[in-house]
C-alpha cells in the first residue's frame, strides 16, 4: 500500500491539487471527485442528496464550503478589459 497523499491546494483542508490525481484538477481530498464536477452538479440544481446518490456518498459535505470558496476566488479573479 502506498503512502502517497495528494498535495493540498493552498491552505484548504478539503481541496487538493496534484498531477497524480485527476490530471492535476482540483479535487476533494480522499476522493476522485473534482471540484469542477461538484460545481456542475450544483449548477444543474442537484441537491446534496442527489450528489450523495450519484456518487455513493463519496462526497464529504464538510467540503462544500471550500468548493464554493474556490469557485468564488476564481470568479473574483476574472476581469474583462475593454
C-alpha positions in Angstrom: 0.0 0.0 0.0 1.3 3.4 -0.9 1.9 6.4 1.4 1.2 8.8 -1.4 -1.1 11.7 -0.5 -2.2 14.4 -2.9 -0.9 17.9 -2.3 -3.2 20.3 -0.5 -4.3 23.3 -2.6 -3.2 26.5 -0.9 -4.4 26.4 2.7 -7.6 24.4 2.1 -8.3 21.4 4.2 -10.5 19.6 1.7 -9.2 20.8 -1.7 -6.2 19.1 -3.2 -4.3 19.6 -6.5 -1.8 17.0 -7.6 -0.7 15.9 -11.1 -1.1 12.3 -9.9 -4.8 12.8 -9.2 -7.3 13.6 -12.0 -4.5 15.0 -14.1 -4.0 17.9 -11.7 -7.5 19.1 -11.5 -8.7 20.5 -8.2 -10.2 17.6 -6.3 -11.9 16.7 -3.0 -9.4 15.1 -0.5 -10.0 11.4 -0.1 -12.0 11.1 -3.3 -11.6 11.1 -7.0 -14.2 13.7 -7.4 -13.2 17.0 -8.9 -14.3 20.4 -7.7 -15.5 21.1 -11.2 -17.8 18.1 -11.1 -19.4 19.2 -7.8 -19.9 22.7 -9.2 -21.5 21.3 -12.3 -23.9 19.2 -10.2 -24.9 22.2 -8.1 -25.3 24.4 -11.3 -27.7 21.7 -12.6 -29.8 22.1 -9.5 -28.7 18.8 -7.9 -29.2 18.7 -4.1 -26.6 17.2 -1.7 -28.9 14.2 -1.5 -28.8 13.9 -5.3 -25.0 14.1 -5.2 -24.8 11.5 -2.5 -27.0 9.2 -4.5 -24.9 9.8 -7.7 -21.5 9.3 -6.1 -22.4 6.6 -3.5 -22.0 9.1 -0.5 -18.3 9.7 -1.5 -18.6 13.5 -1.4 -18.0 14.8 2.1 -20.5 17.5 2.9 -17.9 19.3 5.1 -16.0 20.1 1.8 -18.9 22.1 0.3 -17.9 25.4 1.8 -14.4 25.1 0.4 -15.7 24.1 -3.0 -17.8 27.3 -3.1 -14.9 29.3 -1.7 -12.6 28.1 -4.5 -15.3 28.9 -7.1 -15.7 32.4 -5.6 -11.9 33.0 -5.7 -11.7 32.0 -9.3 -14.7 34.0 -10.3 -13.3 37.0 -8.5 -10.1 36.8 -10.3 -11.7 37.1 -13.8 -11.7 40.6 -15.3 -12.8 41.7 -18.7 -11.0 44.7 -20.3 -12.4 47.0 -22.9 
